Amino acid sequence: MKQIYNNKLLNLYLERHKIESLFDTKALSFRLCQYERGEILNNIHSPSLFLQFVVEGAVYIYFIRDDGSRSPVCLTTEFTLLGDMEFCGETSLSFLIEAHRKVICVELPLYEYRNTLLNDNRFLRFLLQSISHKMALMSKAEVPFTNLEEKLLHYLRCGCPSHQFQGVETMAIHLHCSRRQLQRILKSLTAQEILEKQGKGIYSLKNI
């Protein structure tokens, strides 16, 4: 992790994502930080002391099971708030947030703002929306499937815009499988004309 000392770039991200409008509290001291691929964002510093707004890049959120394996929650490139659950007091969370590629965050150190933000109605409403969204993602991640093919088809039907995805590696992360396993399933479903290959790494459901 490295801090970026560039106020012009910081203000650009603040304006692009309307971050300051998420708070009733004014004159908050934001900072800009960059994380490289593979860095774990929520282990860099105490997550209960920072709010992190992901403004660029992709983060991979996953749980660590008792056997040490990963259980994916999501891979997202969307504007995302990290540290929301920790802000609410949940500091023993077992999930990790990894930079899937270079990530830039607008961060708010909470040393002097925590008590103020606990009474910031606009921020608390946004916090509720953020946590609700994460809980929905976690619930979807725990849906039981009998096999990888069923899991892939469910994700295409319910989790992909236009029932299409692009990027075999990214989908393998979502499904918690190897690229080779996924390619075998894609080849089989394409041969059965359940899926249609529309380009390199681009697949969509047929006959929806």
C-alpha positions as CSV (number, residue, x, y, z in Angstrom):
1,M,0.0,0.0,0.0
2,K,1.2,3.5,-0.7
3,Q,-0.4,6.8,-0.1
4,I,-0.8,9.1,-3.2
5,Y,-0.1,12.7,-2.4
6,N,-2.0,14.3,-5.2
7,N,-4.9,16.6,-4.2
8,K,-6.0,17.2,-7.8
9,L,-6.5,13.4,-8.3
10,L,-8.1,13.0,-4.9
11,N,-10.6,15.8,-5.7
12,L,-11.3,14.2,-9.0
13,Y,-12.4,10.9,-7.4
14,L,-14.3,12.7,-4.7
15,E,-16.3,14.6,-7.3
16,R,-16.7,11.6,-9.7
17,H,-18.3,9.4,-7.1
18,K,-20.0,12.2,-5.1
19,I,-18.4,10.9,-1.9
20,E,-18.7,14.0,0.1
21,S,-22.4,14.1,-0.6
22,L,-22.7,10.8,1.3
23,F,-22.1,12.7,4.6
24,D,-23.9,15.5,6.4
25,T,-20.5,16.1,8.2
26,K,-18.4,18.7,6.2
27,A,-14.7,19.2,5.8
28,L,-13.7,15.6,6.3
29,S,-10.0,14.8,5.7
30,F,-9.9,12.2,3.0
31,R,-6.7,10.6,1.6
32,L,-5.8,8.6,-1.5
33,C,-4.1,5.2,-1.4
34,Q,-3.1,2.6,-4.0
35,Y,-2.9,-1.2,-3.5
36,E,-1.1,-3.6,-5.9
37,R,-2.5,-6.9,-7.2
38,G,-2.6,-9.5,-4.5
39,E,-2.5,-7.1,-1.5
40,I,-5.0,-7.8,1.2
41,L,-6.8,-4.5,1.8
42,N,-8.4,-5.3,5.2
43,N,-5.2,-6.4,6.8
44,I,-3.1,-3.4,5.9
45,H,-4.3,-1.5,9.0
46,S,-7.0,-1.9,11.6
47,P,-10.2,-2.0,9.5
48,S,-12.2,-0.5,12.4
49,L,-10.1,2.7,12.1
50,F,-10.6,3.4,8.4
51,L,-13.4,3.6,5.8
52,Q,-12.2,2.7,2.3
53,F,-14.1,3.8,-0.9
54,V,-12.9,1.7,-3.8
55,V,-12.9,4.1,-6.8
56,E,-10.7,2.2,-9.3
57,G,-9.7,-1.4,-9.9
58,A,-11.2,-4.7,-8.8
59,V,-11.4,-6.4,-5.4
60,Y,-12.0,-10.0,-4.7
61,I,-13.9,-10.7,-1.4
62,Y,-13.8,-14.2,0.0
63,F,-14.2,-16.2,3.2
64,I,-11.6,-18.6,4.6
65,R,-13.2,-22.0,5.5
66,D,-12.2,-24.1,8.5
67,D,-10.1,-26.3,6.1
68,G,-8.2,-23.2,4.8
69,S,-9.9,-23.1,1.4
70,R,-11.5,-20.0,-0.1
71,S,-15.2,-19.4,-0.4
72,P,-15.8,-16.6,-2.8
73,V,-18.3,-13.8,-2.1
74,C,-17.8,-11.6,-5.1
75,L,-15.3,-10.1,-7.5
76,T,-16.4,-6.5,-8.1
77,T,-15.2,-3.5,-10.1
78,E,-18.0,-1.3,-8.8
79,F,-17.7,1.7,-6.4
80,T,-17.6,-0.1,-3.1
81,L,-17.3,0.9,0.6
82,L,-15.0,-1.3,2.7
83,G,-14.9,-1.1,6.5
84,D,-18.7,-0.6,6.9
85,M,-19.2,-3.8,9.0
86,E,-16.2,-3.0,11.1
87,F,-17.5,0.5,11.7
88,C,-20.6,-1.0,13.2
89,G,-18.5,-3.0,15.6
90,E,-18.0,-6.4,13.8
91,T,-14.2,-6.8,14.1
92,S,-14.0,-10.6,14.0
93,L,-15.0,-11.0,10.4
94,S,-13.4,-14.0,8.7
95,F,-13.4,-12.7,5.1
96,L,-10.5,-11.1,3.2
97,I,-10.5,-8.4,0.6
98,E,-7.8,-8.8,-2.0
99,A,-6.8,-6.5,-4.8
100,H,-7.5,-8.4,-8.0
101,R,-5.6,-5.8,-10.0
102,K,-4.3,-2.4,-9.0
103,V,-6.8,-0.7,-6.7
104,I,-7.2,2.9,-5.7
105,C,-9.2,3.9,-2.6
106,V,-10.3,7.1,-1.1
107,E,-9.9,6.6,2.6
108,L,-11.2,8.3,5.6
109,P,-9.3,7.8,8.9
110,L,-11.8,7.6,11.7
111,Y,-9.6,8.7,14.6
112,E,-11.4,11.9,15.1
113,Y,-14.7,11.3,13.2
114,R,-16.2,8.1,14.6
115,N,-18.4,9.8,17.2
116,T,-19.5,12.4,14.8
117,L,-20.4,9.9,12.1
118,L,-22.5,7.9,14.5
119,N,-24.8,10.9,14.4
120,D,-24.5,11.6,10.7
121,N,-27.9,10.5,9.3
122,R,-27.0,10.7,5.7
123,F,-23.9,8.5,6.2
124,L,-25.8,6.0,8.3
125,R,-28.4,5.5,5.6
126,F,-25.6,4.9,3.1
127,L,-23.9,2.5,5.6
128,L,-27.2,0.5,5.9
129,Q,-27.5,0.2,2.1
130,S,-23.8,-0.9,1.8
131,I,-24.2,-3.6,4.5
132,S,-27.5,-4.8,3.1
133,H,-25.8,-5.3,-0.3
134,K,-23.0,-7.3,1.2
135,M,-25.3,-9.5,3.1
136,A,-27.2,-10.3,-0.1
137,L,-24.0,-11.2,-1.8
138,M,-23.0,-13.4,1.1
139,S,-26.4,-15.2,1.0
140,K,-26.0,-15.9,-2.7
141,A,-22.5,-17.3,-2.1
142,E,-23.8,-19.9,0.3
143,V,-26.5,-21.3,-2.0
144,P,-25.9,-25.1,-2.3
145,F,-25.3,-26.6,-5.7
146,T,-24.9,-30.3,-6.6
147,N,-22.1,-29.6,-9.2
148,L,-20.2,-26.9,-11.0
149,E,-22.4,-26.9,-14.0
150,E,-25.5,-26.1,-12.0
151,K,-23.6,-23.3,-10.2
152,L,-22.5,-21.7,-13.5
153,L,-25.9,-21.8,-15.0
154,H,-27.5,-20.3,-11.9
155,Y,-25.0,-17.5,-11.9
156,L,-25.6,-16.8,-15.6
157,R,-29.4,-16.7,-15.1
158,C,-29.4,-14.7,-11.9
159,G,-26.1,-12.8,-11.6
160,C,-25.0,-11.7,-15.1
161,P,-26.5,-8.8,-17.1
162,S,-28.0,-10.1,-20.3
163,H,-27.1,-13.7,-19.1
164,Q,-23.6,-13.3,-20.5
165,F,-20.1,-13.2,-19.0
166,Q,-16.7,-12.2,-20.3
167,G,-13.5,-13.6,-18.9
168,V,-12.9,-17.2,-18.0
169,E,-10.4,-16.4,-15.3
170,T,-12.8,-14.0,-13.6
171,M,-15.7,-16.5,-13.8
172,A,-13.5,-19.2,-12.3
173,I,-12.8,-17.0,-9.3
174,H,-16.6,-16.4,-8.9
175,L,-17.3,-20.1,-9.0
176,H,-14.3,-21.2,-6.8
177,C,-12.9,-23.6,-9.4
178,S,-9.8,-23.9,-11.6
179,R,-9.7,-22.4,-15.1
180,R,-9.3,-25.9,-16.5
181,Q,-12.4,-27.2,-14.7
182,L,-14.5,-24.3,-16.0
183,Q,-13.2,-24.7,-19.6
184,R,-14.4,-28.3,-19.6
185,I,-17.9,-27.3,-18.4
186,L,-18.0,-24.5,-21.0
187,K,-17.0,-26.8,-23.8
188,S,-19.7,-29.3,-22.7
189,L,-22.5,-26.8,-22.4
190,T,-21.5,-25.2,-25.7
191,A,-21.6,-28.6,-27.5
192,Q,-25.1,-29.1,-25.9
193,E,-26.1,-25.7,-27.3
194,I,-27.0,-24.5,-23.8
195,L,-24.3,-21.9,-24.0
196,E,-23.2,-19.9,-27.0
197,K,-19.6,-18.7,-27.4
198,Q,-19.7,-15.2,-28.8
199,G,-16.0,-14.3,-28.8
200,K,-12.8,-15.0,-26.9
201,G,-13.8,-15.7,-23.3
202,I,-17.4,-14.5,-23.9
203,Y,-20.3,-16.9,-23.3
204,S,-24.0,-16.4,-23.0
205,L,-27.1,-18.5,-22.3
206,K,-29.2,-19.6,-25.3
207,N,-33.0,-19.7,-25.4
208,I,-33.7,-17.5,-22.4
